[in-house]
Amino acid sequence: MIFKFKSWWRKRIVRRKSIDDALWQHCIQRLPLLRQFNDEEITRLRELATLFLYYKSIEATADLELTHEMRVVIAAQACIPILNLGIDWYAGWVSVIVYPQGFTPTRTQTDESGVVHEQLMSLGGEAWHRGPVILSWSDTAYAGEIDGHNLVIHEFAHKLDMRNGAANGFPPLHAHMSFEKWTKAFSQAYEDLLFKVEHNLPTPFNRYGASAPAEFFAVLSEVFFELPQMLETQYPAVFCQLCEFYRQHPRLIA
Ligand SMILES: [Zn+2]
């Protein structure tokens, strides 16, 4: 009964709050990443983006004026990973905060001897466990390029990873998926990237992915949607696992 009501309510939101036709078409033109989807998928993506805009608060910091078009550009990209998962995968948090540029939060860390260190780190985005997603608009707007980098997909991949606790590169797998296969595929590929980074060897992947398993999952999720052929060639087992997890088989030709 509750499920039926939720489904009815969401259909009502999609009908009443639907993204304006002209704006949606403009968004599709602006985001070449969406070219991989057929008409039916684009329709569902638009419905998901509509629900995303309804359920999430997307706000800018004081030094940025956020237009509805910018909100739609964020929502459309954020919904790519959940196209075949559903909006409930983003349940449990509400806020997206947009900075004009990259930002530099101060991080405090306590080392083994109890000394507290302040660190300044320049970031393009962040995802907090049960908290907000933070995006820099300059990096979000740049996501129009097909180059294997996509800040929005990166941060929202972290959000999916966090559905079963702190981000660790191990999101909740679907019932039919194998824990062992996921672990084997990701740990072998992670070790490969780590080795290449440590020995300064060439790799087509963002070296930042070697900083932690959580970052590896987020970085490879970017590549999965932007340069799927490259991921399939380099790390085929990871590609298969991501196809099963996202329930998608990306086919974008860059
Ligand atoms: Zn990250």
py3Dmol code that shows the C-alpha trace and the ligand (Angstrom):
import py3Dmol

protein = """\
ATOM      1  CA  MET A   1       0.000   0.000   0.000  1.00  0.00           C
ATOM      2  CA  ILE A   2       2.794   2.402   0.977  1.00  0.00           C
ATOM      3  CA  PHE A   3       4.696   1.424  -2.188  1.00  0.00           C
ATOM      4  CA  LYS A   4       1.614   2.149  -4.316  1.00  0.00           C
ATOM      5  CA  PHE A   5       1.192   5.551  -2.693  1.00  0.00           C
ATOM      6  CA  LYS A   6       4.872   6.404  -3.208  1.00  0.00           C
ATOM      7  CA  SER A   7       4.669   5.401  -6.849  1.00  0.00           C
ATOM      8  CA  TRP A   8       1.481   7.472  -7.350  1.00  0.00           C
ATOM      9  CA  TRP A   9       3.029  10.487  -5.590  1.00  0.00           C
ATOM     10  CA  ARG A  10       6.181  10.320  -7.705  1.00  0.00           C
ATOM     11  CA  LYS A  11       4.205  10.090 -10.945  1.00  0.00           C
ATOM     12  CA  ARG A  12       2.345  13.183  -9.785  1.00  0.00           C
ATOM     13  CA  ILE A  13       5.617  15.053  -9.143  1.00  0.00           C
ATOM     14  CA  VAL A  14       6.961  14.026 -12.558  1.00  0.00           C
ATOM     15  CA  ARG A  15       3.727  15.247 -14.201  1.00  0.00           C
ATOM     16  CA  ARG A  16       3.437  18.527 -12.322  1.00  0.00           C
ATOM     17  CA  LYS A  17       7.081  19.549 -11.916  1.00  0.00           C
ATOM     18  CA  SER A  18       8.442  18.261 -15.201  1.00  0.00           C
ATOM     19  CA  ILE A  19      11.526  20.068 -16.513  1.00  0.00           C
ATOM     20  CA  ASP A  20      10.592  22.514 -19.260  1.00  0.00           C
ATOM     21  CA  ASP A  21      10.964  20.988 -22.779  1.00  0.00           C
ATOM     22  CA  ALA A  22      13.230  23.689 -24.172  1.00  0.00           C
ATOM     23  CA  LEU A  23      15.439  23.660 -21.091  1.00  0.00           C
ATOM     24  CA  TRP A  24      15.750  19.867 -21.169  1.00  0.00           C
ATOM     25  CA  GLN A  25      16.678  19.899 -24.875  1.00  0.00           C
ATOM     26  CA  HIS A  26      19.275  22.576 -24.176  1.00  0.00           C
ATOM     27  CA  CYS A  27      20.670  20.415 -21.397  1.00  0.00           C
ATOM     28  CA  ILE A  28      20.950  17.387 -23.708  1.00  0.00           C
ATOM     29  CA  GLN A  29      22.865  19.506 -26.221  1.00  0.00           C
ATOM     30  CA  ARG A  30      25.135  20.771 -23.515  1.00  0.00           C
ATOM     31  CA  LEU A  31      25.991  17.334 -22.121  1.00  0.00           C
ATOM     32  CA  PRO A  32      27.450  15.030 -24.807  1.00  0.00           C
ATOM     33  CA  LEU A  33      27.533  12.289 -22.182  1.00  0.00           C
ATOM     34  CA  LEU A  34      23.770  11.916 -22.674  1.00  0.00           C
ATOM     35  CA  ARG A  35      24.179  10.952 -26.357  1.00  0.00           C
ATOM     36  CA  GLN A  36      24.663   7.331 -25.366  1.00  0.00           C
ATOM     37  CA  PHE A  37      21.057   7.043 -24.214  1.00  0.00           C
ATOM     38  CA  ASN A  38      18.091   6.138 -26.414  1.00  0.00           C
ATOM     39  CA  ASP A  39      14.785   8.029 -26.318  1.00  0.00           C
ATOM     40  CA  GLU A  40      13.271   5.814 -23.644  1.00  0.00           C
ATOM     41  CA  GLU A  41      16.332   6.217 -21.420  1.00  0.00           C
ATOM     42  CA  ILE A  42      16.375   9.989 -21.934  1.00  0.00           C
ATOM     43  CA  THR A  43      12.705  10.108 -20.909  1.00  0.00           C
ATOM     44  CA  ARG A  44      13.472   8.165 -17.724  1.00  0.00           C
ATOM     45  CA  LEU A  45      16.520  10.315 -17.035  1.00  0.00           C
ATOM     46  CA  ARG A  46      14.344  13.412 -17.290  1.00  0.00           C
ATOM     47  CA  GLU A  47      11.842  11.888 -14.846  1.00  0.00           C
ATOM     48  CA  LEU A  48      14.630  11.042 -12.406  1.00  0.00           C
ATOM     49  CA  ALA A  49      16.123  14.526 -12.759  1.00  0.00           C
ATOM     50  CA  THR A  50      12.672  15.979 -12.017  1.00  0.00           C
ATOM     51  CA  LEU A  51      12.431  13.885  -8.837  1.00  0.00           C
ATOM     52  CA  PHE A  52      16.010  14.808  -7.925  1.00  0.00           C
ATOM     53  CA  LEU A  53      15.183  18.518  -8.205  1.00  0.00           C
ATOM     54  CA  TYR A  54      12.063  17.969  -6.104  1.00  0.00           C
ATOM     55  CA  TYR A  55      13.714  15.986  -3.298  1.00  0.00           C
ATOM     56  CA  LYS A  56      17.125  17.669  -3.156  1.00  0.00           C
ATOM     57  CA  SER A  57      18.047  21.188  -2.224  1.00  0.00           C
ATOM     58  CA  ILE A  58      20.663  22.575  -4.630  1.00  0.00           C
ATOM     59  CA  GLU A  59      22.042  25.824  -3.242  1.00  0.00           C
ATOM     60  CA  ALA A  60      25.004  27.997  -4.102  1.00  0.00           C
ATOM     61  CA  THR A  61      27.409  29.799  -1.821  1.00  0.00           C
ATOM     62  CA  ALA A  62      26.909  33.574  -1.652  1.00  0.00           C
ATOM     63  CA  ASP A  63      29.381  34.336  -4.435  1.00  0.00           C
ATOM     64  CA  LEU A  64      27.564  32.302  -7.103  1.00  0.00           C
ATOM     65  CA  GLU A  65      24.183  32.898  -8.712  1.00  0.00           C
ATOM     66  CA  LEU A  66      22.623  29.529  -9.438  1.00  0.00           C
ATOM     67  CA  THR A  67      20.123  29.421 -12.303  1.00  0.00           C
ATOM     68  CA  HIS A  68      17.492  26.759 -12.925  1.00  0.00           C
ATOM     69  CA  GLU A  69      19.494  25.657 -15.954  1.00  0.00           C
ATOM     70  CA  MET A  70      22.548  25.047 -13.744  1.00  0.00           C
ATOM     71  CA  ARG A  71      20.410  23.002 -11.358  1.00  0.00           C
ATOM     72  CA  VAL A  72      19.123  20.888 -14.265  1.00  0.00           C
ATOM     73  CA  VAL A  73      22.684  20.335 -15.562  1.00  0.00           C
ATOM     74  CA  ILE A  74      23.655  19.037 -12.112  1.00  0.00           C
ATOM     75  CA  ALA A  75      20.514  16.899 -11.705  1.00  0.00           C
ATOM     76  CA  ALA A  76      20.816  15.319 -15.167  1.00  0.00           C
ATOM     77  CA  GLN A  77      24.400  14.218 -14.534  1.00  0.00           C
ATOM     78  CA  ALA A  78      23.681  13.108 -10.973  1.00  0.00           C
ATOM     79  CA  CYS A  79      20.936  10.808 -12.249  1.00  0.00           C
ATOM     80  CA  ILE A  80      23.100   8.998 -14.843  1.00  0.00           C
ATOM     81  CA  PRO A  81      24.474   6.495 -12.286  1.00  0.00           C
ATOM     82  CA  ILE A  82      20.974   5.764 -10.925  1.00  0.00           C
ATOM     83  CA  LEU A  83      19.237   5.530 -14.301  1.00  0.00           C
ATOM     84  CA  ASN A  84      18.522   1.831 -13.701  1.00  0.00           C
ATOM     85  CA  LEU A  85      18.727   1.905  -9.901  1.00  0.00           C
ATOM     86  CA  GLY A  86      16.097   4.484  -9.000  1.00  0.00           C
ATOM     87  CA  ILE A  87      15.921   7.685  -6.960  1.00  0.00           C
ATOM     88  CA  ASP A  88      15.776   5.770  -3.647  1.00  0.00           C
ATOM     89  CA  TRP A  89      19.514   5.102  -3.999  1.00  0.00           C
ATOM     90  CA  TYR A  90      19.966   8.785  -3.137  1.00  0.00           C
ATOM     91  CA  ALA A  91      17.698   8.635  -0.054  1.00  0.00           C
ATOM     92  CA  GLY A  92      18.884   9.765   3.382  1.00  0.00           C
ATOM     93  CA  TRP A  93      20.350  13.177   2.563  1.00  0.00           C
ATOM     94  CA  VAL A  94      19.073  16.330   0.863  1.00  0.00           C
ATOM     95  CA  SER A  95      21.675  18.961   0.189  1.00  0.00           C
ATOM     96  CA  VAL A  96      23.880  19.812  -2.792  1.00  0.00           C
ATOM     97  CA  ILE A  97      26.067  22.890  -2.257  1.00  0.00           C
ATOM     98  CA  VAL A  98      27.696  24.584  -5.241  1.00  0.00           C
ATOM     99  CA  TYR A  99      30.837  26.713  -5.045  1.00  0.00           C
ATOM    100  CA  PRO A 100      31.851  28.872  -8.018  1.00  0.00           C
ATOM    101  CA  GLN A 101      35.352  27.339  -8.202  1.00  0.00           C
ATOM    102  CA  GLY A 102      37.358  24.675  -6.447  1.00  0.00           C
ATOM    103  CA  PHE A 103      37.455  25.256  -2.699  1.00  0.00           C
ATOM    104  CA  THR A 104      40.020  24.799   0.038  1.00  0.00           C
ATOM    105  CA  PRO A 105      38.590  23.518   3.312  1.00  0.00           C
ATOM    106  CA  THR A 106      40.855  23.248   6.351  1.00  0.00           C
ATOM    107  CA  ARG A 107      41.143  19.656   7.548  1.00  0.00           C
ATOM    108  CA  THR A 108      42.293  18.777  11.035  1.00  0.00           C
ATOM    109  CA  GLN A 109      43.974  15.414  11.518  1.00  0.00           C
ATOM    110  CA  THR A 110      45.505  13.935  14.645  1.00  0.00           C
ATOM    111  CA  ASP A 111      48.599  11.780  14.081  1.00  0.00           C
ATOM    112  CA  GLU A 112      49.712   8.707  16.058  1.00  0.00           C
ATOM    113  CA  SER A 113      51.575  10.828  18.609  1.00  0.00           C
ATOM    114  CA  GLY A 114      48.478  12.940  19.268  1.00  0.00           C
ATOM    115  CA  VAL A 115      49.645  15.975  17.315  1.00  0.00           C
ATOM    116  CA  VAL A 116      46.890  17.828  15.492  1.00  0.00           C
ATOM    117  CA  HIS A 117      47.762  18.930  11.958  1.00  0.00           C
ATOM    118  CA  GLU A 118      45.845  21.455   9.933  1.00  0.00           C
ATOM    119  CA  GLN A 119      45.802  20.630   6.233  1.00  0.00           C
ATOM    120  CA  LEU A 120      44.734  22.851   3.368  1.00  0.00           C
ATOM    121  CA  MET A 121      43.467  20.793   0.430  1.00  0.00           C
ATOM    122  CA  SER A 122      42.124  22.183  -2.804  1.00  0.00           C
ATOM    123  CA  LEU A 123      39.032  20.245  -3.857  1.00  0.00           C
ATOM    124  CA  GLY A 124      36.653  20.228  -6.821  1.00  0.00           C
ATOM    125  CA  GLY A 125      34.002  18.346  -4.884  1.00  0.00           C
ATOM    126  CA  GLU A 126      33.170  16.384  -1.768  1.00  0.00           C
ATOM    127  CA  ALA A 127      30.549  13.918  -0.611  1.00  0.00           C
ATOM    128  CA  TRP A 128      29.733  13.622   3.080  1.00  0.00           C
ATOM    129  CA  HIS A 129      28.357  10.472   4.652  1.00  0.00           C
ATOM    130  CA  ARG A 130      24.639  11.215   5.250  1.00  0.00           C
ATOM    131  CA  GLY A 131      25.532  14.854   4.548  1.00  0.00           C
ATOM    132  CA  PRO A 132      25.757  17.139   1.533  1.00  0.00           C
ATOM    133  CA  VAL A 133      27.424  16.763  -1.818  1.00  0.00           C
ATOM    134  CA  ILE A 134      29.645  19.764  -2.557  1.00  0.00           C
ATOM    135  CA  LEU A 135      30.492  20.671  -6.148  1.00  0.00           C
ATOM    136  CA  SER A 136      32.539  23.367  -7.802  1.00  0.00           C
ATOM    137  CA  TRP A 137      30.538  24.874 -10.654  1.00  0.00           C
ATOM    138  CA  SER A 138      33.621  25.419 -12.824  1.00  0.00           C
ATOM    139  CA  ASP A 139      34.331  21.659 -12.698  1.00  0.00           C
ATOM    140  CA  THR A 140      30.652  20.761 -13.099  1.00  0.00           C
ATOM    141  CA  ALA A 141      30.272  22.944 -16.201  1.00  0.00           C
ATOM    142  CA  TYR A 142      33.476  21.436 -17.648  1.00  0.00           C
ATOM    143  CA  ALA A 143      31.804  18.010 -17.452  1.00  0.00           C
ATOM    144  CA  GLY A 144      30.550  18.606 -20.998  1.00  0.00           C
ATOM    145  CA  GLU A 145      33.849  17.219 -22.292  1.00  0.00           C
ATOM    146  CA  ILE A 146      34.146  13.478 -22.879  1.00  0.00           C
ATOM    147  CA  ASP A 147      37.551  12.852 -21.371  1.00  0.00           C
ATOM    148  CA  GLY A 148      36.984  10.289 -18.626  1.00  0.00           C
ATOM    149  CA  HIS A 149      36.590  12.976 -15.956  1.00  0.00           C
ATOM    150  CA  ASN A 150      33.216  13.897 -14.521  1.00  0.00           C
ATOM    151  CA  LEU A 151      33.057  15.547 -11.117  1.00  0.00           C
ATOM    152  CA  VAL A 152      29.311  15.011 -10.677  1.00  0.00           C
ATOM    153  CA  ILE A 153      29.485  11.275 -11.408  1.00  0.00           C
ATOM    154  CA  HIS A 154      32.526  11.020  -9.118  1.00  0.00           C
ATOM    155  CA  GLU A 155      30.806  12.592  -6.116  1.00  0.00           C
ATOM    156  CA  PHE A 156      27.543  10.740  -6.612  1.00  0.00           C
ATOM    157  CA  ALA A 157      29.407   7.442  -6.979  1.00  0.00           C
ATOM    158  CA  HIS A 158      30.724   8.187  -3.464  1.00  0.00           C
ATOM    159  CA  LYS A 159      27.111   8.692  -2.340  1.00  0.00           C
ATOM    160  CA  LEU A 160      26.176   5.239  -3.668  1.00  0.00           C
ATOM    161  CA  ASP A 161      29.273   3.766  -1.997  1.00  0.00           C
ATOM    162  CA  MET A 162      28.146   5.364   1.294  1.00  0.00           C
ATOM    163  CA  ARG A 163      24.798   3.583   1.295  1.00  0.00           C
ATOM    164  CA  ASN A 164      26.346   0.864   3.448  1.00  0.00           C
ATOM    165  CA  GLY A 165      28.592   3.022   5.626  1.00  0.00           C
ATOM    166  CA  ALA A 166      31.695   5.122   5.071  1.00  0.00           C
ATOM    167  CA  ALA A 167      33.000   5.176   1.500  1.00  0.00           C
ATOM    168  CA  ASN A 168      35.368   2.250   0.934  1.00  0.00           C
ATOM    169  CA  GLY A 169      34.889   1.272  -2.724  1.00  0.00           C
ATOM    170  CA  PHE A 170      32.363  -1.364  -1.722  1.00  0.00           C
ATOM    171  CA  PRO A 171      28.804  -0.169  -2.335  1.00  0.00           C
ATOM    172  CA  PRO A 172      25.878  -2.456  -1.454  1.00  0.00           C
ATOM    173  CA  LEU A 173      25.843  -5.065  -4.209  1.00  0.00           C
ATOM    174  CA  HIS A 174      22.679  -6.472  -5.758  1.00  0.00           C
ATOM    175  CA  ALA A 175      21.515  -9.866  -4.494  1.00  0.00           C
ATOM    176  CA  HIS A 176      22.754 -11.782  -7.554  1.00  0.00           C
ATOM    177  CA  MET A 177      26.231 -10.218  -7.436  1.00  0.00           C
ATOM    178  CA  SER A 178      29.243 -11.984  -5.982  1.00  0.00           C
ATOM    179  CA  PHE A 179      31.174 -10.384  -3.119  1.00  0.00           C
ATOM    180  CA  GLU A 180      34.247 -12.430  -4.138  1.00  0.00           C
ATOM    181  CA  LYS A 181      34.114 -11.430  -7.814  1.00  0.00           C
ATOM    182  CA  TRP A 182      33.782  -7.740  -6.918  1.00  0.00           C
ATOM    183  CA  THR A 183      36.681  -7.927  -4.442  1.00  0.00           C
ATOM    184  CA  LYS A 184      38.926  -9.823  -6.865  1.00  0.00           C
ATOM    185  CA  ALA A 185      38.207  -7.526  -9.832  1.00  0.00           C
ATOM    186  CA  PHE A 186      38.684  -4.308  -7.871  1.00  0.00           C
ATOM    187  CA  SER A 187      41.672  -5.339  -5.757  1.00  0.00           C
ATOM    188  CA  GLN A 188      43.642  -6.605  -8.795  1.00  0.00           C
ATOM    189  CA  ALA A 189      42.920  -3.433 -10.760  1.00  0.00           C
ATOM    190  CA  TYR A 190      43.661  -1.230  -7.739  1.00  0.00           C
ATOM    191  CA  GLU A 191      47.001  -2.935  -7.167  1.00  0.00           C
ATOM    192  CA  ASP A 192      47.826  -2.449 -10.851  1.00  0.00           C
ATOM    193  CA  LEU A 193      47.104   1.291 -10.691  1.00  0.00           C
ATOM    194  CA  LEU A 194      48.948   1.630  -7.379  1.00  0.00           C
ATOM    195  CA  PHE A 195      52.013  -0.092  -8.853  1.00  0.00           C
ATOM    196  CA  LYS A 196      51.980   2.187 -11.901  1.00  0.00           C
ATOM    197  CA  VAL A 197      51.605   5.298  -9.780  1.00  0.00           C
ATOM    198  CA  GLU A 198      54.336   4.261  -7.341  1.00  0.00           C
ATOM    199  CA  HIS A 199      56.729   3.452 -10.197  1.00  0.00           C
ATOM    200  CA  ASN A 200      55.772   6.456 -12.280  1.00  0.00           C
ATOM    201  CA  LEU A 201      54.567   4.253 -15.153  1.00  0.00           C
ATOM    202  CA  PRO A 202      52.019   5.491 -17.694  1.00  0.00           C
ATOM    203  CA  THR A 203      48.334   4.809 -17.085  1.00  0.00           C
ATOM    204  CA  PRO A 204      45.270   6.225 -18.834  1.00  0.00           C
ATOM    205  CA  PHE A 205      43.521   6.560 -15.462  1.00  0.00           C
ATOM    206  CA  ASN A 206      43.521   9.480 -13.064  1.00  0.00           C
ATOM    207  CA  ARG A 207      46.330   8.783 -10.586  1.00  0.00           C
ATOM    208  CA  TYR A 208      44.135  10.155  -7.818  1.00  0.00           C
ATOM    209  CA  GLY A 209      42.266   6.847  -8.041  1.00  0.00           C
ATOM    210  CA  ALA A 210      45.259   5.174  -6.362  1.00  0.00           C
ATOM    211  CA  SER A 211      44.842   7.290  -3.201  1.00  0.00           C
ATOM    212  CA  ALA A 212      42.198   4.989  -1.651  1.00  0.00           C
ATOM    213  CA  PRO A 213      39.781   2.207  -2.709  1.00  0.00           C
ATOM    214  CA  ALA A 214      36.867   4.669  -2.354  1.00  0.00           C
ATOM    215  CA  GLU A 215      38.534   7.064  -4.802  1.00  0.00           C
ATOM    216  CA  PHE A 216      39.333   4.169  -7.131  1.00  0.00           C
ATOM    217  CA  PHE A 217      35.643   3.231  -7.316  1.00  0.00           C
ATOM    218  CA  ALA A 218      34.622   6.870  -7.930  1.00  0.00           C
ATOM    219  CA  VAL A 219      37.342   7.489 -10.552  1.00  0.00           C
ATOM    220  CA  LEU A 220      36.531   4.261 -12.418  1.00  0.00           C
ATOM    221  CA  SER A 221      32.832   5.130 -12.301  1.00  0.00           C
ATOM    222  CA  GLU A 222      33.670   8.359 -14.159  1.00  0.00           C
ATOM    223  CA  VAL A 223      35.558   6.366 -16.793  1.00  0.00           C
ATOM    224  CA  PHE A 224      32.795   3.733 -16.947  1.00  0.00           C
ATOM    225  CA  PHE A 225      30.273   6.296 -18.156  1.00  0.00           C
ATOM    226  CA  GLU A 226      32.613   8.528 -20.180  1.00  0.00           C
ATOM    227  CA  LEU A 227      35.131   6.152 -21.782  1.00  0.00           C
ATOM    228  CA  PRO A 228      33.611   2.674 -21.361  1.00  0.00           C
ATOM    229  CA  GLN A 229      35.677   1.071 -24.128  1.00  0.00           C
ATOM    230  CA  MET A 230      38.874   2.141 -22.431  1.00  0.00           C
ATOM    231  CA  LEU A 231      37.795   0.691 -19.082  1.00  0.00           C
ATOM    232  CA  GLU A 232      36.644  -2.541 -20.751  1.00  0.00           C
ATOM    233  CA  THR A 233      40.047  -2.880 -22.449  1.00  0.00           C
ATOM    234  CA  GLN A 234      42.169  -2.034 -19.398  1.00  0.00           C
ATOM    235  CA  TYR A 235      40.204  -3.624 -16.566  1.00  0.00           C
ATOM    236  CA  PRO A 236      37.566  -5.939 -18.134  1.00  0.00           C
ATOM    237  CA  ALA A 237      36.580  -7.613 -14.852  1.00  0.00           C
ATOM    238  CA  VAL A 238      35.927  -4.227 -13.232  1.00  0.00           C
ATOM    239  CA  PHE A 239      33.927  -3.167 -16.276  1.00  0.00           C
ATOM    240  CA  CYS A 240      31.721  -6.285 -15.891  1.00  0.00           C
ATOM    241  CA  GLN A 241      31.201  -5.630 -12.179  1.00  0.00           C
ATOM    242  CA  LEU A 242      30.226  -2.010 -12.836  1.00  0.00           C
ATOM    243  CA  CYS A 243      27.796  -3.109 -15.586  1.00  0.00           C
ATOM    244  CA  GLU A 244      26.127  -5.343 -13.006  1.00  0.00           C
ATOM    245  CA  PHE A 245      26.172  -2.757 -10.249  1.00  0.00           C
ATOM    246  CA  TYR A 246      24.887   0.186 -12.298  1.00  0.00           C
ATOM    247  CA  ARG A 247      22.671  -2.141 -14.395  1.00  0.00           C
ATOM    248  CA  GLN A 248      23.959  -0.351 -17.470  1.00  0.00           C
ATOM    249  CA  HIS A 249      26.204  -1.197 -20.381  1.00  0.00           C
ATOM    250  CA  PRO A 250      27.570   2.187 -21.492  1.00  0.00           C
ATOM    251  CA  ARG A 251      28.129   2.550 -25.219  1.00  0.00           C
ATOM    252  CA  LEU A 252      29.408   6.069 -25.599  1.00  0.00           C
ATOM    253  CA  ILE A 253      31.797   6.552 -28.514  1.00  0.00           C
ATOM    254  CA  ALA A 254      34.055   9.445 -27.596  1.00  0.00           C
TER     255      ALA A 254
END
"""
ligand_1 = """\
1
ZN
Zn 36.501 11.401 -4.367
"""
view = py3Dmol.view(width=600, height=400)
view.addModel(protein, "pdb")
view.setStyle({"model": 0}, {"cartoon": {"style": "trace"}})
view.addModel(ligand_1, "xyz")
view.setStyle({"model": 1}, {"stick": {}})
view.zoomTo()
view.show()
